[in-house]
C-alpha cells in the first residue's frame, strides 16, 4: 500500500553518470508492483498486490538526497485472490474506491544511508487521508537496459503501514492493524 513507493535517489550516484541537473526517470508499470500482507485472526498471513503504478523520479546524481519521487496507482488494481474480499475492500467499509480512486506517494525527504540504500520519507494519501510514511529502500541495479538500450534502474523498498491511520481499521485488532508492504519497481530514463 504504499506505494509507494519508491525512489531512485538510493545512492545511485555511484552507478549512474553525473549530471548537472536532475534527470527524470519514469516508472515502468509492467515491472512495478506493491505486495502487502497482514495477519488474519492469528490463523494465516494474507497477501495481496497492487499494480498499475505510474510516476516519476527526479534523480540528482550530484546530490542524491535532493532527488524526489512521486507515484500513484488505482485502488481498483488490487489483487486479493478472492472476488468477495476485493468487493468488500472496494466498499465504504474500507477504501470507498468510487470516491477515493487512487493512492499517491510524494517524497518529502531522502536520507542516503549507504552506497545503495536510503530512507525515503513521504506523504502517502490513501482513502482520502494523508500521513507520513518512511520507505526503507535499496537500489538493486542501475545501468543500460540490455534490450531498451537506455538508462534503467530497479529498486526494492519496505514499510509498515497502520490501517487505522487511513480509516481502514475495520475488524482490528483481530485482523492486524499493521500491514507489511514490499515494493519492487523499475524505472527508465525519460525521453
Buried (B, 14 or more C-beta within 10 A) or exposed (E): BBBBBBBBBBBBBEBBEEEEEBBBBBBBBEBBBBBBBBBEEEEEEBBBBBBBBBBBBBBBBEEBEEBBBBBBBBBBBBEBEEEEBBEBBBEEEBBBBEEBEBBBBBBEEBEBBEEBBBBBBBBBBBBEEBEEBBBBBBBEEBEEBEEEEEBBBBBBBBBEBBBEBBBBBBBBEEBBBBBBBBBBBBBBBEE
